[in-house]
């Protein structure tokens, strides 16, 4: 695993909302921890016993945190967060040739379909449990999502 791949992994984890990821491969062990704001807190790359010269350069060393845009916490506290009920792949459209379920600014009602999450070749429609207006879409189309990962911010007013 080269440095570019490690940096991409750090960015992906920081944006995914996951608190901690541990990855172990043949002779590389990586731990990435993130804070609540999504910033990468600590990243360690540890080299296991059989090291080649290239891999010795990757020996345990902290990697610089990934910067993210500042978030206005007091502004977002009035919004309702809709979270993923399952692990899978997030889709904003019912199929590639159809329009998006919702966009930022869309007014939604209770029971409206917001997205689809594919899990084990089954497409699960995710319905809104609240009424309001979509303020922010927190996940990119066709991205993997975790259980309880924030998907949408809704203004209930």
C-alpha positions as CSV (number, residue, x, y, z in Angstrom):
1,X,0.0,0.0,0.0
2,X,1.6,3.3,-1.1
3,X,1.3,6.7,0.6
4,X,-1.3,8.0,-1.9
5,X,-3.6,5.0,-1.1
6,X,-3.2,5.7,2.6
7,X,-4.0,9.4,2.2
8,X,-7.1,8.5,0.1
9,X,-8.2,6.0,2.8
10,X,-7.8,8.7,5.5
11,X,-10.0,11.1,3.4
12,X,-12.6,8.5,2.8
13,X,-12.8,7.5,6.5
14,X,-12.9,11.2,7.6
15,X,-15.9,11.8,5.3
16,X,-17.8,8.6,6.0
17,X,-18.7,9.4,9.6
18,X,-17.1,6.2,11.0
19,X,-15.4,6.6,14.4
20,X,-12.5,4.2,13.9
21,X,-11.2,1.9,11.2
22,X,-8.5,-0.7,11.5
23,X,-7.0,-2.3,8.5
24,X,-4.4,-5.2,8.6
25,X,-2.8,-6.5,5.4
26,X,0.2,-8.9,5.1
27,X,2.7,-6.6,6.7
28,X,0.9,-3.2,7.2
29,X,-1.4,-2.3,10.0
30,X,-3.4,0.9,9.8
31,X,-5.6,2.5,12.4
32,X,-7.6,5.7,11.6
33,X,-9.7,7.4,14.4
34,X,-12.0,10.3,13.6
35,X,-13.6,12.9,15.8
36,X,-17.3,13.8,15.8
37,X,-16.7,16.6,13.3
38,X,-15.4,14.1,10.8
39,X,-11.8,15.3,11.1
40,X,-9.1,12.6,11.1
41,X,-7.8,12.6,14.6
42,X,-5.0,10.1,14.7
43,X,-3.7,7.8,11.9
44,X,-0.9,5.3,12.5
45,X,0.7,3.1,10.0
46,X,2.6,0.2,11.7
47,X,5.0,-2.1,9.9
48,X,4.9,-5.7,10.9
49,X,8.1,-7.8,11.2
50,X,9.0,-8.7,7.5
51,X,9.8,-5.2,6.2
52,X,11.1,-4.4,2.8
53,X,13.1,-1.2,2.3
54,X,10.1,0.6,0.8
55,X,7.8,-0.4,3.6
56,X,10.3,0.7,6.3
57,X,9.7,4.2,5.1
58,X,6.1,3.7,6.2
59,X,7.0,2.6,9.8
60,X,4.8,3.9,12.6
61,X,4.4,7.6,12.2
62,X,1.5,10.0,12.8
63,X,0.0,11.3,9.6
64,X,-1.3,14.9,9.4
65,X,-5.0,15.3,10.1
66,X,-7.3,15.8,7.1
67,X,-8.8,19.3,7.2
68,X,-12.5,19.8,6.7
69,X,-14.7,22.8,6.5
70,X,-15.8,24.3,9.8
71,X,-19.3,23.3,10.8
72,X,-21.7,25.7,12.5
73,X,-22.9,23.4,15.3
74,X,-25.5,25.8,16.7
75,X,-27.1,26.1,13.3
76,X,-27.3,22.4,12.7
77,X,-28.7,21.6,16.1
78,X,-32.2,22.7,15.0
79,X,-32.1,20.2,12.1
80,X,-33.2,16.6,12.3
81,X,-30.7,14.0,11.1
82,X,-32.0,11.1,9.1
83,X,-29.6,8.2,9.5
84,X,-29.0,4.9,7.6
85,X,-31.0,2.0,9.1
86,X,-28.7,-0.5,7.4
87,X,-25.2,-1.1,5.9
88,X,-25.1,-0.9,2.1
89,X,-24.7,1.3,-0.9
90,X,-26.5,4.6,-1.0
91,X,-28.4,5.6,-4.2
92,X,-30.2,8.9,-4.7
93,X,-32.2,7.6,-7.7
94,X,-34.5,4.5,-8.1
95,X,-32.5,3.7,-11.3
96,X,-29.8,5.4,-13.5
97,X,-32.3,6.8,-15.9
98,X,-34.7,8.2,-13.3
99,X,-34.6,11.6,-11.5
100,X,-33.3,11.9,-7.9
101,X,-35.7,11.1,-5.1
102,X,-34.9,14.4,-3.3
103,X,-32.7,17.5,-3.7
104,X,-31.6,20.2,-1.3
105,X,-34.6,22.4,-0.8
106,X,-37.2,19.6,-1.4
107,X,-40.1,19.6,1.0
108,X,-40.8,16.1,2.2
109,X,-43.6,14.5,4.2
110,X,-43.7,11.6,6.5
111,X,-43.4,8.4,4.5
112,X,-41.8,10.0,1.4
113,X,-38.9,7.9,-0.1
114,X,-35.6,9.7,0.3
115,X,-33.1,7.2,-1.2
116,X,-32.4,3.6,-1.8
117,X,-29.8,1.5,0.1
118,X,-28.7,-1.7,-1.6
119,X,-27.7,-4.5,0.8
120,X,-27.0,-8.0,-0.5
121,X,-28.6,-7.3,-3.9
122,X,-31.8,-6.1,-2.2
123,X,-32.8,-2.4,-2.8
124,X,-34.4,-1.0,0.4
125,X,-36.4,2.2,0.1
126,X,-35.6,4.6,2.9
127,X,-38.6,6.6,3.9
128,X,-38.8,9.8,5.9
129,X,-40.1,9.6,9.5
130,X,-40.4,13.4,9.6
131,X,-41.9,16.2,7.6
132,X,-39.8,19.2,6.6
133,X,-37.3,20.5,4.1
134,X,-34.1,18.8,3.0
135,X,-31.2,21.2,4.1
136,X,-28.2,19.0,3.3
137,X,-27.5,15.7,1.7
138,X,-24.5,14.2,3.6
139,X,-23.6,11.2,1.4
140,X,-22.6,11.1,-2.2
141,X,-24.6,9.0,-4.7
142,X,-23.3,5.4,-5.0
143,X,-21.3,5.6,-1.8
144,X,-21.0,2.9,0.9
145,X,-22.9,3.7,4.1
146,X,-22.7,2.3,7.6
147,X,-25.5,1.6,10.1
148,X,-26.6,4.8,11.8
149,X,-24.5,7.0,9.4
150,X,-26.2,10.4,8.9
151,X,-27.7,10.7,5.4
152,X,-29.8,13.9,5.4
153,X,-30.4,17.0,7.5
154,X,-34.0,18.1,7.6
155,X,-35.4,21.4,8.8
156,X,-38.7,20.4,10.5
157,X,-40.1,24.0,10.6
